[in-house]
Amino acid sequence: MAEHKHGEMDISVQTGTFNGFVKFVTWTVALLIVLALFLLIFAS
């Protein structure tokens, strides 16, 4: 069995996926805040 050496694994795919997820969540929260403000101002 191969020995594990800390820090040698290629994690570029996981990093890209995580960064995409964070960007998606950020934009979604921003959109929800804008929608809530719109409803607060114009809903009667």
C-alpha positions in Angstrom: 0.0 0.0 0.0 1.3 3.5 -0.9 2.3 5.8 1.9 0.3 9.0 2.4 2.3 12.2 2.2 0.4 15.2 3.6 0.0 18.1 1.1 0.7 16.2 -2.2 -2.9 15.5 -3.4 -4.2 17.6 -6.3 -7.3 19.4 -4.9 -7.8 21.9 -7.7 -11.2 20.4 -8.7 -12.4 20.5 -5.1 -11.2 24.1 -4.7 -13.0 25.1 -7.9 -16.2 23.4 -6.8 -16.1 25.1 -3.4 -15.4 28.5 -4.9 -18.3 28.1 -7.3 -20.6 27.1 -4.4 -19.6 30.1 -2.4 -20.2 32.4 -5.4 -23.6 30.8 -6.0 -24.6 31.2 -2.3 -23.4 34.8 -2.2 -25.4 35.8 -5.4 -28.5 34.0 -4.1 -28.4 35.7 -0.7 -27.9 39.1 -2.4 -30.8 38.4 -4.8 -33.0 37.4 -1.9 -32.1 40.6 0.0 -33.0 42.7 -3.0 -36.2 40.9 -3.5 -37.1 41.4 0.2 -36.4 45.1 0.0 -38.5 45.3 -3.2 -41.4 43.6 -1.5 -41.0 45.8 1.6 -41.1 49.0 -0.5 -43.8 48.1 -3.1 -46.0 45.4 -1.5 -49.2 46.7 0.0 
